[in-house]
Amino acid sequence: MPEQQSLKEMNFETALADLEKIVSKLESGDVALEQSIALYERGDALRKHCDTKLKEARLKVDKIVLGKDGALQTEPADLG
């Protein structure tokens, strides 16, 4: 298996692409048991990383609203 990039250095898109590759390999059924376990563990770590990145992005999202004075302004988005 090629050397894996550290999750800390990985952006969301790269992590998601790697996770999709792992899922594809596992679904193919052509992977030995030991490698399947390693792939599953890496996939679980990637899934958690993607989830964290999405949560971080949600916290940064602002919605643009029209203020009382007619000017555009931002306020925290209600994502709940």
Legacy VTK file of the C-alpha trace (Angstrom):
# vtk DataFile Version 3.0
C-alpha trace
ASCII
DATASET POLYDATA
POINTS 80 float
0.000 0.000 0.000
1.434 3.455 -0.866
2.480 5.832 1.877
-0.528 7.618 3.343
-0.777 11.371 3.713
-1.286 12.610 7.259
-4.906 13.516 7.974
-3.809 16.805 9.536
-2.363 17.882 6.172
-5.341 16.657 4.135
-8.112 18.919 2.896
-11.720 17.755 2.683
-11.703 17.016 -1.041
-8.573 14.866 -0.883
-9.845 12.964 2.157
-13.196 12.319 0.486
-11.520 11.098 -2.714
-9.304 8.724 -0.709
-12.342 7.472 1.212
-14.185 6.787 -2.053
-11.204 4.770 -3.332
-11.159 2.706 -0.141
-14.885 2.007 -0.345
-14.476 0.909 -3.955
-11.628 -1.465 -3.057
-13.577 -2.959 -0.168
-16.700 -3.391 -2.297
-14.712 -5.184 -4.990
-14.038 -8.081 -2.630
-10.570 -8.576 -4.115
-8.683 -7.568 -0.979
-7.097 -9.930 1.546
-8.535 -9.922 5.059
-5.577 -8.139 6.666
-5.589 -5.449 4.003
-9.374 -5.108 4.323
-9.011 -4.417 8.033
-6.294 -1.820 7.407
-8.388 -0.186 4.677
-11.445 -0.137 6.935
-9.467 1.531 9.740
-8.061 4.144 7.345
-11.524 4.702 5.885
-12.998 5.243 9.335
-10.294 7.807 10.126
-10.960 9.567 6.799
-14.709 9.610 7.493
-14.137 11.212 10.895
-11.744 13.744 9.335
-14.312 14.677 6.672
-16.992 15.044 9.335
-14.751 17.369 11.352
-13.942 19.458 8.278
-17.656 19.811 7.479
-18.441 20.879 11.041
-15.653 23.463 10.910
-17.026 24.813 7.620
-20.538 25.070 9.048
-19.250 27.233 11.877
-17.796 29.644 9.331
-20.924 29.970 7.222
-22.659 33.325 7.346
-25.897 34.152 5.669
-26.389 37.432 3.873
-29.480 39.344 4.942
-31.031 42.678 4.131
-30.722 44.917 7.164
-33.360 47.348 8.432
-31.512 50.188 6.719
-31.616 48.344 3.386
-27.922 47.466 3.448
-26.627 43.937 3.071
-25.064 42.442 6.168
-24.116 39.016 7.447
-25.279 37.096 10.467
-24.542 33.605 11.670
-26.482 30.993 9.757
-29.086 28.967 11.607
-27.867 25.486 10.732
-29.618 23.679 13.556
LINES 1 81
80 0 1 2 3 4 5 6 7 8 9 10 11 12 13 14 15 16 17 18 19 20 21 22 23 24 25 26 27 28 29 30 31 32 33 34 35 36 37 38 39 40 41 42 43 44 45 46 47 48 49 50 51 52 53 54 55 56 57 58 59 60 61 62 63 64 65 66 67 68 69 70 71 72 73 74 75 76 77 78 79
